[in-house]
């Protein structure tokens, strides 16, 4: 996906060396539609330059800093020398990430009308800053990432499922809720035992972090961190089942749900 607008002064951009002249280098901006910038010879490298071609090659991928943008003259002034190695490395990685995200958008919405594709892309950019960050958030947080995002249920589902299938993250987090009620005289003790069971009583795998917290009677939150969604979802359901078994064995009731109760906000 290429931006249709203009870069801003001070922005770092990824480009391809298109033409080399004695007075400077023309660079096609790979992130913007039909945009080309000029890096004057004085901005190609530090110090005196005898031959521009000693510093850049045709078709070379470069990272440049935008010095000035004159939309009326259709001119973008660039600098190569003002970009250090750290900035160059980070920008290239960000650019590669956005290329991955472009592919994920095609997977999720390639068959959808153009207006749907554009709506989702613009929404992710506005909410998360980049397509990649939007997909990464979806992979880590699931549907909770879109609690305040204006996407339809189907659009959210497409992003979340595509993210879960394609985005590599060190850990994922899933959350569920369980309502526990036991009306007997020993109901408080039974619920306490159920919560201990939910936490695993030491039986949770070492790579899994599971936490149970009180939300508001009779609701409790179960949060699981795990290396992947399959493990996280399995541990979440197992935790709720353990708590439910304890309560129902004492004639109480247990109800597991993925969303927080409306009565609790």
N, C-alpha and C positions, 0 to 999 in steps of 0.2 A: 504494500500500500504506500503510495506516494502522496505527500501533502500537496494540496492545490494552491496554497498560499505562498507567502514569502518567508524566508528565514529572518531572524532579527539580529541586529548588531550585538556582538558578543557571543553569539551561539556557535557551537561547534557543529560542523557538518561533515558528512562523508561524501567524497566525490571521486570521480575518475578523471585522470588527466586526459584531456581530449586533444589539446593542441599546444605545442611548445613554440614560443617565439623568443627572439632575443630580448624583448621588453617584458616578458612574463609568461605565465602559464594559464591557459583556459581550462576550467574544471567543470565537468558536468556534475551537478548535485544529484546524488542517487536517491535522496529522500524527498525531493521536490519535483513536481511535474514541470518539464520544460524550463528548468532553471539552470543557468550557467553563470559561473563566476570567473573573475579574473584575479589572479595573484600576481601583482607586479614583481618584477625581478628583485626589488629591494625587500620584498616580503617572502621570498622563497627560502632563504637561509640567512643565518647571521654572518656578518662580515662581507667582504667584497667578493662578488661572483663574476668569474671570468666567462663561464659558459653555463647557462641554465641547465643544459642537458647533462651536466655532471651531477645534478641534484635530483632530477625527476626523469621518469621514463614515460613514453606514451602508454596509455591504458593503465598506468599505475593507480592503485587505490590509495587515496590520501585522506587525511583528516585536516580540515582547515578551520580557522576562526574567521567569522564574518566581521569585517571591519566597518562596513557601511553598506546600506541598501538604498538605492535611488530607483524607486518604482517607475517614476516618470521616464527616466532614461533607460529603464530596463537593465540596470547595472548593479552587480553585486561585487564588492571588493573583498578579497580574501587575503588571509595570511597563513602561510605554512610554518613560518619560523616561530610564531607565537603559541604553538601547540607543543607541550612537552610530551615525553614518552608515556608518562602515566595517563595523561588526558587522552592521548591517542589510543592507548590500549583499552581504556574504559569506553571510549566512544565507539570503537570498532565492536566491542562486545555488545554494547547496547544495540547497535545497528544489526548485528547478527541475531540478537534476540528478537528484534522486531521482524526480521525475515521469517523466523520460526513462527511468530505469532500470525504473520500474514498467511502462512500455510495452514495454521489451525483455523483461521477464519474461513478459509476455503473449505476445509473439512466440515466445519459446523454450518456454514451458510452459503456454500458454493452453489447450491441448487435453489436458493431463495431469491426473490426479486432484488434488483439492485438497491432499491430504497431500504429494504430490510438490512442488507449488508452494510450500507452506509450508516443507517441509524445505530446499529449495534456498535460499529467501529467508532463512530463519533462519541457515543455514550461511554465506551470503555476509555477512550482517550481523555474525555472530560473528567471522569470520576477517578481514574487511576494514574493518569499521566502518560501511559503507554499501553499498547495492546498487550504486550508481554506481561506487564505488571497486573493487568486485569485477569489474564488467564492464570497467572501464578497465584493470585489471591483466590481465584475460584478453585484451584487445585488444593490449596491449603485449607481454606475455610468453607468450601462447598457453597450451598445456597445462602449461607449467612453473609457471604461477601457482597450479596446484592440486596441486602435488607433495605437499603436507602437508595437503590439504583433504579431508574425508570426503564426497566426492561420487562417484557411480558414473561409469563411463566415458561412458555415454550422457548423463548430466546435465552432465558437463564439456564434452562435445562440443556440446551445445545452447547452453551459455553462451558457449563460445569462438567458435562459428560466428556466433551472433547479435551478439557483440561486434565481431567482425571486419567484419560487414556494416553496423554502425550507429554505432560509437564513433569519433569523430574524435580522433586523437592525433597529436602533431607527428612522432613517429618510432616505428617498431616494431622489435623485436629478435627475430630467430630464430636458433636454434642447431642445428647438426648435428655429426656426428662421422664421421671417416673413418679406417679402419685401413689403414695402408700398410706393406707388407712387400716387401723386395727382397733375396733371399738371396745374390746374387753378391758378388764381391770389392769391387765399387764400389757396393754397396747403400746405404751411408751417403750417398754423394754423390748417388745417384739420388733418395733420399727428400728430401734437402735441395733438390734441383731441383724436386721435386714440390711441396714446400711453397711455394717461390717462385712456382710456377705457380698454386697455390691462392690466393695473395694477389693475383694478377692481373698481376704484373709491370708495374704502372702503368696497366693497362687497365680498372680498376674505375671506374664512373661517379662523378663528383664528389660526387653527393648520397648516395653509399653509403659506409658505414664498415665495412670487412671486416677481421677479425683472426683469425689462425690461431695456436693455442697448443698446446703439448705437454701431454698428459694422462698418458700412461703407455704405454710401448711395447706395441703399435704404434699407439696411438690418438692422434688429434689433434682438437682442437675447432675448429670454424669458427663464428664469431659474426658476424652481419650486422645492421647498423642501416640502415634505409632509410625513406623517407617513407610507404610502404605495403607491405602484405603481398605483393602480386603481385610487386613489384620485389625485396623481400627474399628471398622463396622462390626466385625465378629466379636471383638472384646466389648464393645458398647452393648450389644444385644445380650451377650452372656452376663454382663454385669446387671442389667435390668432383670434378666431371668432369675438370677440368684436372689436378688432382693424380693422379687415377686413370689418365689417359692417359699421363702421364710414366712411372709405375711399370709399367704393363702393357706399354709399349713396350720395357721392359728385363726382360721375363719375370717381373715381380713381380706381386703381387696387391693389389687395392684394394677395400675394401668400405665403402660409405656407409650410415650409419644415423642416425636422429634422436635416439635415446636413448643415454645413456652406458652402456658395457658394464658388466654386473653385476660382473665381476671387478675393476672399478675403483671400485666402490661407488656 
